[in-house]
């Protein structure tokens, strides 16, 4: 009795985030992702599930003097060798500023993962909008009351006070040297 082994590709789920130079043309971006799709699907037998753009965003720290980048998010199934080839080609490409591929859990359904991911993004954006609205409301409420006492200059913590209290504030008790002649309030005039 002969056994036939079914040879299946060792496909694993991955997620990728790619930062592309903001000066890259749309044709250059399409060429990059067409090449990536060919590597995943044609060379290694994987499948690209989705590719999404998050648009141009400011970078926290400049990368090669670039202050903005176009962010892309993708999910796909591929062999581990495909990841090595993808990263090799992205290192060569001058338009790619940064990239990161993350291997997901084996049992991860990419469609469900993507739905949960988008839901989490929208919830995060809603929380951020809510925080911003509260901040603007507080700012408007403060503006209607006028400037705070420590905004007028001289007042506040740890600064020099007009009453000669120095750091820490308050008037000195008996026996403390206030730094001045008798009868002087500590201010020069």
Secondary structure, 3 states (H helix, E strand, C coil): CCCCCCCCCCCEEEEEEEEEECCCCHHHHHHHHHHHHHHHHHHCCCEEEEEEEEEEEEEEEEECCEEEEEEEEEEEEECHHHHHHHHHHHHHCCCEEEEEEEECCCCCCHHHHHHHHHHHHHHHHHHHHHHHHHHHHHHHHHHHHCCCHHHCCCCCCCCCCCCCCCCCCCCCCCCCCCCCCCCCCCCCC
